[in-house]
Amino acid sequence: MAGTLETPLRHGISLLVLLLSGLYAAPLAAQTNAQRSQCNIAADPATVIRACSAVILSSQSSEQVSLALSNRAVAYEKRGQSDLAMADLTEAIKRDSRNPHAWVNRGNLYLARGDWDRALADFNQAIATHPNNSYAFGHRGDAYLIHGEPTRAIPDYDEAIRIDPKDANFFAHRGEAYRVQGDNDRAISDFDRAIAINGRLAPAYVDRGLARADKRDYDRAIADFDSAIKLDPKSSLAFTRRGMTYEAKGAHDRALLDFSEALTLEPNSAVAYVSRGNVYQGQGQFDLAIADYDRAVMINPSDVEAYNDRANTYARKGNYERAIADYDQALKINPGIPEVLANRGLAYLKAGQFAPAIADFDVVLSKNAADAHSMYNRGVAKKGMGDESGADADIANARRLVPTVGN
C-alpha cells in the first residue's frame, strides 16, 4: 500500500520583516523661518507640500531646490502619490546630483516597485557621492536582502552600523539577514541589540520571535509576538506568525483565532489564508481548508504553497484529478520542487497512473536518493506496472533506510 502523507509547503519564514523606514530628508535652509520649519518631513504632508512648493518656486539655489524637492517627495509618498514622489526625486537629482537623500529615496521607491536594478544603481550612486551615509548602505543592504542575497547584505549593514551604531533598524535588518541564512543565534543577538536601542520597535520582536520559532523555542517566540502585538495591535504579521507558532505547538484552536484576527486586520493576506487552511486541513475540515486556499490563490496566483496544500486536501478527499491539476500549477510556477513532485507522484499512484508516478519519484530520488517514502512508493508503482523485481528492490531499499516505511 502506498505510504506517506502529502507534504505541506510552509511560507515559514518567508516574508522579510524589513523595517524599511522609507524616505529620509535633510534640513533645509529655506527663504523664511516659516518655510524652513514647514518644508520638513516632520510636518503633515499637506503643509510640507505647500511650504516646499514655495521654496522650489522662490529659491535661486540649486541645492535648496533639490532638498525641497526631496522633502516634498516624502510628503507625496506619505499620501500614496508615488508617481509625484518619483518625479520630484528625479528632478532633485538633476538640480543637485550630490544630494544623497534624493538618490536613497528614489532607490527606495524603485525597490518598492520591484525594480531592483534601478534601486541598486541609486544606492550605489548615493554611496559613491557620500561614502559616510549610513542610510545608503542600510538600504542597499535591504535591496540585497529582498533580492535573496543576504550574504551581500550583511557587509552593508556592518558598514551602516559602523557609521551609526545607534540606529536600531540596522541591527534589526542585519538580524533578518542572519536569520534568512539560518544563523538564528546571531540573528537573535542582533534583534536583542535593536530592542535594547529601541524597545518599541515592534517588527524587531516579530523577527526575534521568528528566529526563536526556528529554534523550536516556541514559548519565548510567542512571548515576542505578544510584545509585538502589544506595541502594534494592528500587526497582521505578528498575529499570523504567532498563529504559526501555536500550530507548531499543537494549539490549533489558538492558531485559528490568530489567523482569523490577522485576516480581519489584513483581508488580503494570502499567507494567513494558507496558514488557516493548513489548520483546517489537519482537523479534517477539508471544505473550509479548500475555501481558504481558494482565497489565497485569488490574492496571489503565484502562491506555490497554496496550490500544493490545496492539492493535498483534494488528495485526502480522494479527488486525485483536482489534486494533480493543482500540483501541476505549483510546478509550473516553480519547477522541480521535490516535495511537490513527491506529492504529485503519490496522487498519480493512488489514481492508478503508475507510469507518471514513477517518473515523478525518479526525479525526487535523483535529488535525494535517501528519500525512503519516494523509494517505497516507486516500488509500489513498479509493482502496479508488473515490474516485480524492480518493485522488490525499491521496497527493500526503502525499508533499509526506514524499516517502518509503508506500514
C-alpha positions in Angstrom: 0.0 0.0 0.0 1.3 3.4 -0.9 2.6 5.4 2.1 3.3 8.9 3.4 1.1 11.9 3.9 1.3 14.7 1.4 3.9 17.2 2.4 2.8 20.8 3.1 5.0 23.7 2.0 5.5 26.3 4.6 5.6 30.0 3.9 7.5 29.8 7.1 9.7 32.5 7.2 9.2 33.9 4.3 8.1 37.3 4.5 11.0 39.5 5.3 10.2 41.9 8.0 12.4 44.6 6.7 11.9 47.7 8.8 12.2 49.9 5.7 12.0 53.3 7.2 11.5 54.7 3.8 12.4 58.2 2.8 14.9 60.5 4.6 15.3 64.2 4.1 17.8 66.8 5.1 17.4 70.1 6.9 16.6 72.9 4.6 18.0 76.5 4.5 14.7 78.0 3.3 13.8 81.5 2.4 11.8 82.3 5.6 11.6 80.8 9.1 8.1 79.6 8.3 9.2 77.8 5.2 12.2 76.4 7.0 10.0 74.9 9.7 7.3 73.7 7.3 9.3 72.3 4.5 10.2 69.4 6.8 9.1 65.8 6.7 8.1 66.0 10.4 5.1 68.2 9.4 1.9 66.9 8.0 2.1 66.2 4.2 -0.3 68.9 3.0 1.8 71.6 4.9 5.0 70.1 3.6 3.8 70.2 0.0 2.7 73.8 0.3 5.9 75.0 2.0 8.3 73.1 -0.2 6.5 74.2 -3.3 7.0 77.8 -2.2 10.7 77.2 -1.7 11.0 75.5 -5.1 9.4 78.4 -6.8 11.3 81.1 -5.0 14.8 79.8 -4.4 17.8 80.6 -6.5 19.9 77.9 -5.1 20.0 74.5 -6.9 20.9 72.8 -3.6 18.0 74.3 -1.7 15.6 73.4 -4.5 16.9 69.9 -4.6 16.4 69.5 -0.9 12.9 71.0 -1.1 12.1 68.6 -3.9 13.4 65.7 -1.7 11.2 66.8 1.2 8.1 67.3 -0.9 8.7 63.8 -2.3 8.5 62.4 1.2 5.1 64.1 1.6 3.8 62.8 -1.7 4.9 59.3 -0.7 3.1 59.5 2.6 -0.1 60.4 0.7 0.4 57.4 -1.6 1.3 59.6 -4.6 4.4 57.7 -5.5 4.5 58.9 -9.1 4.7 62.5 -8.0 7.3 61.5 -5.4 9.4 59.8 -8.2 9.1 62.9 -10.4 10.3 65.1 -7.6 13.2 62.9 -6.7 14.4 62.7 -10.3 14.2 66.5 -10.6 16.1 66.8 -7.3 18.9 64.7 -8.7 19.0 66.9 -11.8 19.2 70.0 -9.7 21.9 68.6 -7.4 23.5 65.3 -8.3 25.3 65.2 -4.9 22.0 65.2 -2.9 22.3 61.7 -1.2 18.7 61.9 0.1 17.3 62.1 -3.4 19.4 59.1 -4.5 18.4 57.0 -1.4 14.8 58.0 -1.5 14.5 57.2 -5.2 16.2 53.9 -4.7 13.6 53.1 -2.1 10.8 53.9 -4.5 12.3 51.7 -7.1 12.8 48.9 -4.5 9.1 49.2 -3.5 8.2 48.8 -7.2 10.3 45.7 -7.6 12.8 47.4 -9.9 15.9 46.0 -8.2 18.5 47.0 -10.7 17.5 50.7 -10.7 17.2 50.7 -6.9 20.7 49.2 -6.6 22.1 51.8 -9.1 20.7 54.6 -7.0 22.1 53.3 -3.7 25.5 52.8 -5.4 25.4 56.4 -6.5 24.5 57.6 -3.0 27.4 55.7 -1.6 29.8 57.0 -4.3 28.9 60.6 -3.6 28.6 60.3 0.2 30.6 57.2 1.5 29.6 58.0 5.1 25.9 58.0 4.5 24.6 55.1 6.8 21.2 55.1 5.1 22.7 54.5 1.7 24.5 51.4 3.0 21.5 50.3 5.1 19.1 50.5 2.2 21.4 48.9 -0.3 21.6 46.0 2.3 17.8 45.9 2.2 17.9 45.7 -1.6 20.3 42.7 -1.4 18.2 41.0 1.2 14.9 41.5 -0.7 16.7 40.1 -3.7 17.6 37.0 -1.8 21.3 37.8 -1.3 21.8 38.0 2.5 25.5 37.3 2.2 25.9 40.6 0.2 23.5 42.4 2.5 25.4 41.8 5.8 28.6 43.8 4.9 26.4 46.7 4.0 24.6 46.5 7.4 28.0 46.2 9.0 29.1 49.4 7.4 25.8 51.2 8.3 26.3 50.1 11.9 29.9 51.3 11.9 28.8 54.7 10.8 25.7 54.9 13.0 25.8 52.3 15.8 22.7 53.9 17.5 20.2 53.1 14.7 18.2 50.1 15.9 16.9 49.4 12.3 20.3 48.5 11.1 20.7 45.8 13.8 17.2 44.5 13.1 17.9 44.3 9.3 21.2 42.6 9.8 19.5 40.2 12.2 17.0 39.4 9.5 19.8 38.7 7.0 21.4 36.3 9.5 18.0 34.6 10.1 17.5 34.1 6.4 20.9 32.4 6.3 19.8 30.1 9.1 22.2 31.6 11.7 19.5 32.2 14.3 21.9 32.7 17.2 23.5 35.7 15.5 20.1 36.9 14.4 18.7 36.8 18.0 21.8 38.7 19.2 21.2 41.5 16.6 17.5 41.6 17.5 18.4 41.9 21.2 20.6 44.9 20.3 17.9 46.5 18.2 15.4 46.2 21.0 17.9 47.5 23.6 18.3 50.6 21.5 14.6 51.0 20.8 12.3 48.8 22.9 9.2 50.0 20.9 10.4 48.5 17.6 7.6 46.0 17.1 9.0 44.4 13.9 12.2 43.5 15.8 10.1 41.5 18.3 8.4 39.7 15.4 11.7 38.8 13.8 13.2 37.7 17.0 10.1 35.5 17.5 10.6 34.0 14.1 14.2 33.2 14.9 13.2 31.6 18.2 10.4 29.6 16.5 13.0 28.3 14.0 14.9 27.1 17.1 11.7 25.5 18.4 11.8 27.8 21.4 8.1 28.2 21.0 7.2 29.8 24.3 9.8 32.6 24.0 8.7 33.1 20.4 5.1 33.5 21.5 6.2 36.0 24.2 8.0 38.0 21.4 4.9 38.0 19.3 2.8 39.1 22.3 5.2 42.0 22.8 4.9 43.0 19.1 1.1 42.8 19.3 1.1 44.9 22.5 3.1 47.6 20.7 1.2 47.3 17.4 -2.2 45.7 17.9 -2.9 46.1 14.1 0.1 44.0 13.0 -1.4 41.2 10.9 2.0 39.7 10.5 2.5 39.3 14.3 -0.8 37.5 14.6 0.0 35.3 11.6 3.4 34.3 12.9 2.1 33.7 16.4 -0.6 31.6 14.9 2.0 29.5 13.1 3.9 29.1 16.4 0.7 27.9 18.2 0.1 25.5 15.3 3.6 24.1 15.7 2.9 23.6 19.4 -0.3 21.8 18.5 -2.5 24.5 19.9 -4.7 24.5 16.9 -7.7 26.5 18.3 -5.4 29.3 19.4 -3.8 29.2 15.9 -7.2 29.6 14.3 -8.0 32.6 16.4 -4.8 34.3 15.5 -5.1 33.6 11.7 -8.7 34.9 11.8 -7.6 38.1 13.6 -4.8 38.5 11.1 -7.3 38.3 8.3 -9.6 40.8 10.0 -6.7 43.2 10.0 -5.4 42.4 6.5 -8.1 40.7 4.4 -5.7 40.2 1.5 -3.1 38.2 3.4 -2.5 35.0 1.3 -0.1 33.7 3.9 -2.8 33.9 6.6 -5.3 32.1 4.4 -2.9 29.3 3.7 -1.9 29.0 7.3 -5.5 28.8 8.5 -6.3 26.4 5.7 -3.5 24.1 6.9 -5.0 24.0 10.4 -8.5 23.2 8.9 -6.9 20.5 6.8 -5.2 19.0 9.8 -8.5 18.9 11.6 -10.2 17.1 8.7 -12.3 20.2 7.8 -11.4 19.9 4.1 -14.1 22.1 2.6 -13.1 25.0 4.9 -9.4 24.4 4.1 -10.1 24.5 0.3 -12.1 27.7 0.7 -9.1 29.3 2.4 -6.7 28.1 -0.3 -9.1 29.4 -3.0 -8.9 32.8 -1.4 -5.1 32.6 -1.2 -4.7 31.9 -4.9 -7.1 34.6 -5.9 -5.0 37.1 -3.9 -1.7 35.6 -5.1 -1.9 33.5 -8.3 1.8 32.6 -7.9 1.4 31.1 -4.4 3.1 27.7 -4.7 2.2 26.8 -1.1 -1.5 27.5 -1.7 -1.6 25.2 -4.8 0.4 22.5 -3.1 -1.6 22.5 0.1 -5.0 22.7 -1.7 -3.8 19.7 -3.8 -3.0 17.8 -0.6 -6.5 18.5 0.6 -8.1 17.3 -2.7 -5.9 14.2 -2.5 -7.2 13.5 1.0 -10.7 13.8 -0.2 -9.9 11.3 -2.9 -10.2 13.8 -5.8 -6.9 12.9 -7.4 -7.7 14.7 -10.7 -8.1 18.0 -8.9 -5.1 17.3 -6.8 -2.9 16.6 -9.8 -4.1 19.8 -11.5 -3.0 21.9 -8.5 0.4 20.1 -8.2 0.9 20.8 -12.0 0.2 24.5 -11.4 2.6 24.6 -8.4 5.3 23.0 -10.5 4.6 25.4 -13.4 5.3 28.3 -11.1 8.4 26.7 -9.5 9.6 23.6 -11.4 11.3 20.8 -9.7 10.3 21.2 -6.0 10.9 17.7 -4.6 8.0 17.9 -2.1 5.5 18.8 -4.8 6.9 16.1 -7.1 6.6 13.5 -4.4 3.1 14.6 -3.6 2.1 14.5 -7.2 3.7 11.1 -7.6 1.6 9.8 -4.7 -1.5 11.2 -6.2 -0.7 9.5 -9.6 -0.1 6.3 -7.7 -3.4 6.4 -5.8 -5.2 7.2 -9.0 -3.6 4.1 -10.6 -1.5 6.1 -13.1 1.7 4.2 -12.4 4.0 5.5 -15.2 3.8 9.2 -14.4 4.1 8.3 -10.7 7.3 6.5 -11.4 8.6 9.5 -13.5 7.9 11.9 -10.5 9.6 9.6 -8.0 12.6 9.2 -10.3 13.1 12.9 -10.3 12.7 13.1 -6.5 15.2 10.3 -5.9 17.7 11.8 -8.3 17.8 14.8 -5.9 17.7 12.7 -2.7 18.4 9.0 -3.0 17.7 8.6 0.7 14.0 9.6 0.4 12.6 6.3 1.8 8.9 7.2 1.1 9.5 8.0 -2.5 11.6 4.9 -2.9 8.8 2.8 -1.4 6.1 4.4 -3.4 8.1 4.0 -6.6 8.3 0.3 -5.7 4.5 0.1 -5.3 4.1 1.9 -8.7 6.5 -0.6 -10.3 4.5 -3.5 -8.9 1.4 -1.9 -10.5 3.3 -1.9 -13.8 4.2 -5.6 -13.4 7.9 -4.9 -12.7 8.1 -7.3 -9.7 11.9 -7.4 -9.4 12.2 -3.6 -9.6 9.4 -3.3 -7.1 11.0 -5.7 -4.7 14.4 -3.9 -4.9 12.9 -0.5 -4.3 10.8 -1.6 -1.3 13.7 -3.5 0.2 16.0 -0.4 -0.2 13.3 1.8 1.3 13.0 -0.4 4.3 16.7 -0.5 4.8 16.5 3.3 5.1 13.4 3.4 7.2 12.2 0.0 8.5 8.7 1.2 9.2 8.0 2.8 5.8 4.8 1.6 4.2 3.4 0.3 7.5 
